[in-house]
């Protein structure tokens, strides 16, 4: 009989994922006290890939027919979604050979738009040999760049922030494993701002954590600190920052952490902005929502609707307003119990402004706290407007039902940010000096660059140690 841990190690997946398969009846197991036990023969005859690929309507994996390029940097993309990042990389001149995506509507989007790229599913089910096969590569030495934005819900400030304890957080660790095993010249990790402040929530006993002289579970940001040290141990030079996508020609205020790792001689510089808030540094101003959708076909407008209850209050708002612009009596009526909650709550009953970039696109524009209403029309943003804000080409087909489409576009990396990442990597590879704007504010938050952030993290640890030592001394006397 095998324990859940032993099964997880055998199948190369997390313990949480094994328990999920047991709950769903996909692995036969016996409950002994509080422990699940699984027969060895059950696992001997078990194939995780069969679960994913033998369901009706599941898009099948495929081997890339795109040629390995000797003149371009060759890319393997993970957590590819609707391929916003990949479109940007291709636009910059990189060659994307593989997409990895578990979500079936997203897989449909990938095969509908790119006839050549290889495709695999759940990252946990593939080893390096599988990945190279589907990329149509002979050796891992041919992999120049690995990119991916592991699911961000485990680190989002809006969620439970379980970090690596969340099954999606463990997917993050699998992604790190692949980077350190394949060893591409460059690796990119994109994630939400919450990664910078999420503590590690599981006990990892490896050569990285054994060097820590503190308990990582007690410190905010220890998840990112662990990731940084793990990649540095593999020989990578690391740079990261928190970037507002609007600074890179995206008509959207969307802030994301972008970590770029390299095995080359020098650290990759920060991304070069193409726009700024107030036309500072001689750069063009941010692109507004009005500019983004000016050429949209108003007759071709697919969208969901607000409930009648919520629409009642949205109709009272002008462009750029939200619930705070309602009369106080109506504010309390509209917000209900949420009125007394803390925080800005700017996502409630929110209309976009014509003259500013869009707020961060979400996966559902008509939910309480994440509403995205058109500036003047009494409806949420349409799929077509979502595509414009995320900069998808008009001809790029987003597959699935309308909720699937909102989710795919809302989760995507904006094409402009992908282009900035690709251009920065390519310039670094070609030893082209970057354009630097001294003092440029990449984000509205402070101390978000790798050096500033790590300095703050170390100071946090030292302060806690000092406080602990003072407590011990006081106790002794």
ChimeraX attribute file (.defattr): number of C-alpha atoms within 10 A of each C-alpha:
attribute: neighborCount
match mode: 1-to-1
recipient: residues
	/A:1	14
	/A:2	17
	/A:3	16
	/A:4	21
	/A:5	17
	/A:6	14
	/A:7	21
	/A:8	17
	/A:9	12
	/A:10	12
	/A:11	19
	/A:12	15
	/A:13	21
	/A:14	24
	/A:15	20
	/A:16	17
	/A:17	17
	/A:18	18
	/A:19	19
	/A:20	14
	/A:21	16
	/A:22	17
	/A:23	12
	/A:24	10
	/A:25	10
	/A:26	14
	/A:27	16
	/A:28	15
	/A:29	21
	/A:30	12
	/A:31	9
	/A:32	8
	/A:33	6
	/A:34	6
	/A:35	10
	/A:36	17
	/A:37	18
	/A:38	19
	/A:39	15
	/A:40	13
	/A:41	10
	/A:42	13
	/A:43	16
	/A:44	10
	/A:45	7
	/A:46	14
	/A:47	11
	/A:48	17
	/A:49	13
	/A:50	9
	/A:51	11
	/A:52	16
	/A:53	15
	/A:54	11
	/A:55	10
	/A:56	6
	/A:57	10
	/A:58	15
	/A:59	22
	/A:60	16
	/A:61	17
	/A:62	18
	/A:63	20
	/A:64	22
	/A:65	15
	/A:66	17
	/A:67	15
	/A:68	20
	/A:69	13
	/A:70	9
	/A:71	9
	/A:72	13
	/A:73	22
	/A:74	22
	/A:75	26
	/A:76	25
	/A:77	24
	/A:78	25
	/A:79	23
	/A:80	28
	/A:81	29
	/A:82	31
	/A:83	29
	/A:84	25
	/A:85	27
	/A:86	31
	/A:87	22
	/A:88	24
	/A:89	27
	/A:90	17
	/A:91	17
	/A:92	19
	/A:93	17
	/A:94	24
	/A:95	24
	/A:96	28
	/A:97	27
	/A:98	29
	/A:99	32
	/A:100	24
	/A:101	23
	/A:102	19
	/A:103	18
	/A:104	20
	/A:105	22
	/A:106	26
	/A:107	26
	/A:108	20
	/A:109	20
	/A:110	27
	/A:111	20
	/A:112	13
	/A:113	16
	/A:114	13
	/A:115	11
	/A:116	17
	/A:117	24
	/A:118	27
	/A:119	26
	/A:120	23
	/A:121	22
	/A:122	16
	/A:123	19
	/A:124	18
	/A:125	15
	/A:126	18
	/A:127	12
	/A:128	13
	/A:129	14
	/A:130	13
	/A:131	23
	/A:132	23
	/A:133	15
	/A:134	21
	/A:135	28
	/A:136	20
	/A:137	18
	/A:138	12
	/A:139	12
	/A:140	15
	/A:141	11
	/A:142	18
	/A:143	22
	/A:144	19
	/A:145	25
	/A:146	24
	/A:147	26
	/A:148	23
	/A:149	23
	/A:150	23
	/A:151	19
	/A:152	21
	/A:153	20
	/A:154	25
	/A:155	26
	/A:156	20
	/A:157	15
	/A:158	9
	/A:159	11
	/A:160	11
	/A:161	22
	/A:162	19
	/A:163	26
	/A:164	22
	/A:165	17
	/A:166	20
	/A:167	19
	/A:168	21
	/A:169	24
	/A:170	23
	/A:171	20
	/A:172	22
	/A:173	17
	/A:174	18
	/A:175	22
	/A:176	17
	/A:177	14
	/A:178	17
	/A:179	22
	/A:180	18
	/A:181	13
	/A:182	20
	/A:183	21
	/A:184	23
	/A:185	20
	/A:186	24
	/A:187	25
	/A:188	21
	/A:189	19
	/A:190	21
	/A:191	22
	/A:192	21
	/A:193	21
	/A:194	23
	/A:195	25
	/A:196	23
	/A:197	20
	/A:198	24
	/A:199	25
	/A:200	25
	/A:201	18
	/A:202	15
	/A:203	12
	/A:204	13
	/A:205	8
	/A:206	9
	/A:207	10
	/A:208	14
	/A:209	16
	/A:210	10
	/A:211	8
	/A:212	10
	/A:213	9
	/A:214	14
	/A:215	13
	/A:216	21
	/A:217	15
	/A:218	13
	/A:219	19
	/A:220	19
	/A:221	22
	/A:222	23
	/A:223	23
	/A:224	21
	/A:225	23
	/A:226	18
	/A:227	15
	/A:228	20
	/A:229	15
	/A:230	19
	/A:231	20
	/A:232	16
	/A:233	13
	/A:234	13
	/A:235	15
	/A:236	25
	/A:237	19
	/A:238	23
	/A:239	18
	/A:240	23
	/A:241	24
	/A:242	27
	/A:243	26
	/A:244	23
	/A:245	29
	/A:246	30
	/A:247	30
	/A:248	26
	/A:249	23
	/A:250	27
	/A:251	28
	/A:252	26
	/A:253	19
	/A:254	22
	/A:255	21
	/A:256	20
	/A:257	21
	/A:258	22
	/A:259	22
	/A:260	25
	/A:261	27
	/A:262	25
	/A:263	18
	/A:264	14
	/A:265	9
	/A:266	13
	/A:267	15
	/A:268	23
	/A:269	18
	/A:270	24
	/A:271	24
	/A:272	18
	/A:273	22
	/A:274	18
	/A:275	21
	/A:276	22
	/A:277	15
	/A:278	11
	/A:279	11
	/A:280	12
	/A:281	12
	/A:282	10
	/A:283	14
	/A:284	15
	/A:285	16
	/A:286	25
	/A:287	23
	/A:288	20
	/A:289	24
	/A:290	17
	/A:291	16
	/A:292	22
	/A:293	18
	/A:294	11
	/A:295	9
	/A:296	13
	/A:297	10
	/A:298	12
	/A:299	6
	/A:300	10
	/A:301	12
	/A:302	13
	/A:303	19
	/A:304	16
	/A:305	15
	/A:306	19
	/A:307	11
	/A:308	9
	/A:309	9
	/A:310	18
	/A:311	17
	/A:312	14
	/A:313	19
	/A:314	27
	/A:315	15
	/A:316	15
	/A:317	21
	/A:318	16
	/A:319	16
	/A:320	18
	/A:321	19
	/A:322	24
	/A:323	24
	/A:324	18
	/A:325	15
	/A:326	17
	/A:327	11
	/A:328	11
	/A:329	8
	/A:330	14
	/A:331	16
	/A:332	16
	/A:333	12
	/A:334	20
	/A:335	20
	/A:336	10
	/A:337	9
	/A:338	13
	/A:339	13
	/A:340	9
	/A:341	9
	/A:342	7
	/A:343	6
	/A:344	8
	/A:345	18
	/A:346	14
	/A:347	17
	/A:348	22
	/A:349	30
	/A:350	31
	/A:351	29
	/A:352	24
	/A:353	20
	/A:354	18
	/A:355	15
	/A:356	19
	/A:357	24
	/A:358	26
	/A:359	21
	/A:360	19
	/A:361	23
	/A:362	19
	/A:363	18
	/A:364	20
	/A:365	27
	/A:366	24
	/A:367	17
	/A:368	17
	/A:369	15
	/A:370	20
	/A:371	26
	/A:372	27
	/A:373	29
	/A:374	22
	/A:375	22
	/A:376	16
	/A:377	12
	/A:378	17
	/A:379	22
	/A:380	25
	/A:381	26
	/A:382	22
	/A:383	21
	/A:384	19
	/A:385	22
	/A:386	22
	/A:387	24
	/A:388	23
	/A:389	27
	/A:390	26
	/A:391	23
	/A:392	23
	/A:393	12
	/A:394	10
	/A:395	7
	/A:396	15
	/A:397	17
	/A:398	23
	/A:399	20
	/A:400	16
	/A:401	10
	/A:402	16
	/A:403	14
	/A:404	18
	/A:405	23
	/A:406	25
	/A:407	20
	/A:408	25
	/A:409	27
	/A:410	22
	/A:411	21
	/A:412	23
	/A:413	28
	/A:414	30
	/A:415	27
	/A:416	27
	/A:417	29
	/A:418	23
	/A:419	24
	/A:420	25
	/A:421	24
	/A:422	25
	/A:423	21
	/A:424	22
	/A:425	29
	/A:426	18
	/A:427	14
	/A:428	18
	/A:429	17
	/A:430	9
	/A:431	10
	/A:432	11
	/A:433	10
	/A:434	14
	/A:435	11
	/A:436	12
	/A:437	11
	/A:438	7
	/A:439	6
	/A:440	13
	/A:441	17
	/A:442	23
	/A:443	20
	/A:444	10
	/A:445	12
	/A:446	11
	/A:447	14
	/A:448	21
	/A:449	19
	/A:450	18
	/A:451	14
	/A:452	12
	/A:453	20
	/A:454	18
	/A:455	12
	/A:456	15
	/A:457	20
	/A:458	13
	/A:459	12
	/A:460	14
	/A:461	19
	/A:462	13
	/A:463	12
	/A:464	15
	/A:465	14
	/A:466	11
	/A:467	12
	/A:468	12
	/A:469	12
	/A:470	12
	/A:471	11
	/A:472	11
	/A:473	10
	/A:474	9
	/A:475	8
	/A:476	7
	/A:477	5
